[in-house]
């Protein structure tokens, strides 16, 4: 593996601008790095195997992957030859995979939680509206208590019902782009190249 990297490093030091452009076009997502630290948070002193990812890196990766079809993507990090270290690249690849898989599963749970809460709200709203209807049906003489319960249950029922539908239909949809990003990235191939 080290021999392959040495060959690549020797060959890549002779890269022309056309070679760089061809490398960019071949990959699905290409990101230029000055050092490996560009991937990670500047404020986290942990080693690469535990270090938090940079918000800038995540935003750029999300922007770059937005129009890419789902399926197997490739992300290529282009780094100067004198900064390359094969051992660190293996650790970084593993860390990135772990991060993307973890956040994919967390986002899946979040969407399921929002949908579950929406269904619960809609059911509660439906039960409150049924209760208000039953009160009106059972006590047509409009006693003070019956009137109060109808005034209380009917708007609450509508609120819970529509808020539940809003959670299921719209709030869960807002989270979907994040889920799609982490799904793409959890399946992506990660490579390091010299420029």
N, C-alpha and C positions, 0 to 999 in steps of 0.2 A: 504494500500500500504506500509506503514511504517513497519507493522508487517511482511509482506512478505520480505521486505528488511532485517529486523532484523533476520528472519529465515535464509535467504540466507547468511547474514554476519556471523552468528554463524556456519552454516554448512560449509561455505567456509573457515573459519579459520582452518578447519581440512583437507583442500585439500591436497592430495598427488600429486606427480609429474604425476602419471598416470591420476588422475582426471583433472589436468590442460591440459594434452595432449588430453584427450577426449573432453574437452570443446573447444579446438582449432579446432579439427577435425569436430565437430558438426556445427560450424558456417561457413559461407561463407568467411568472412574476419574478422580476429581477430587482434587487435592492443593492445600492452601493453602500459599502461600509468603510470607514476609516480604520476602525478596530472592532473587535468582537464586543467591546463595551457599548457600541451603538445600539445593540439589541436590548440591552438591559438598563434598568433604572440606575441613574447616577447616585441616588441616595441609599441604595442597598449595598452594604459591604460584604454580603454573603458570597461564597464561591458560586461559579456558574451553575452548578448542579441544583442550587436552591434559590438563586437570585430572581427577584421580580423582574418581569419584562417591562421595557420602556413603553410609556403611553404613546410616545411619538411613533415607535416601531409598530405598535398594534394598530394605531390609526392609519398609518401608511399601508400596512399589510391589508387592512380592511378595505381601504380605498382601492388598492391595486387588484384585489380579488373580487370586487363588487360585480363587474361585468363578465367575469369568467364563469363558464358553465360548471355545474356541479359535477363531481366525479374526481378523478385523480388529477390533482394540480401539482406543479413543481414550483418550488420557491428557490431561487438561486441568490446566494449572497456573494457579491463580488467584492473581494478584499485585496489590498496590496500584497505582493509576494512576500515582502519582508515581515509581514504581520501574521502569516499563516502558521498554525500549529495544529497538526492532525489530531493530537490528543484532545485539545480543547474543542475542536469541531465536533468530535464524537459526543462529548459531554453536552455541548450546546444543542445538538440535534435531539438528544434524549430529553433535555429540559424543555425544549420547545414542544415536542410531541406530548409530554406529560401535561404541560400547561394547556394546550389546545384540547386534549381529550377531557381533562378535568372540567374546563369551562364549557365544553360542549354538553357534558352530563349535567352540570349545574344549570345551564340555560334550559335544557330539556325539562328539568324538574321545576324551574320557575314557570315555564309555559303551562305545564300540567297543573301547577298550583293555582295559577290565574284562572284557568278554565274550570278547575274544580270549585274555586271560590265563586266564579260567575254562575255556575250551575246551582250551587247552594243558594246564592242570592235570588236567582230567578225562581227557584222552588219556594223559598220563603215568601217572596212576593206573591206568588200564585196562591199559596195557602192563606195569606192575609186577605187577598181579594175574595177568595172563596168564603172565608170567615165573615167578611163584611156583607157579602151577598146572602149568606145564611141568616145573619142577624136581621137584615131587611125583610127577608122572606118569613122568618119565624115571628118577628115582632113588628107587624105592619102598623100598630097603633102609635109607634114612635115615642116610646118612653124616653126620658132624659138619658138614662144609661145606654140604651140602644142607639140613640142618636150620637152620643159621645163615642161609642165604640166604632160606629160606621165612619165617623169623621176621623177617627184615629187610624183604623185599619186600612181604609181605602187608599189614602195618599201614600201610606207606608208600603202597601202592597205594590202600587204602581212604581214607587221609587225603587224598591228592591228588585222588582221584575226587570225594569229597564236598565238598572245599574248592572244586574247580572248579565243581561244580554250584551251590554257595552263591554264588560270584561271578556266575555267569550269571543265576541266578534271583532272588537277593535283593539283592546289592550293586549291581547295575546298576539295580534298581528304586528304590533309595534316591536315586539321582542323577536319576531321571526328573522329579520335580517342578521341579528347577532347570532342566532342559532345557526343560520346558514353559513355565516362566516366561520364559526368554530367547527362546524361539520366539515367544510372544505379543508380547513387548515389541519384538522386532526387526521385527515387522510392524505395530506400532501407529502410529496417527496421533498426533502431538504438537501440542498447541495451547496458546497462552497467552491468558488472559482477565483482564480487570480486575474487581476487586471493590471 
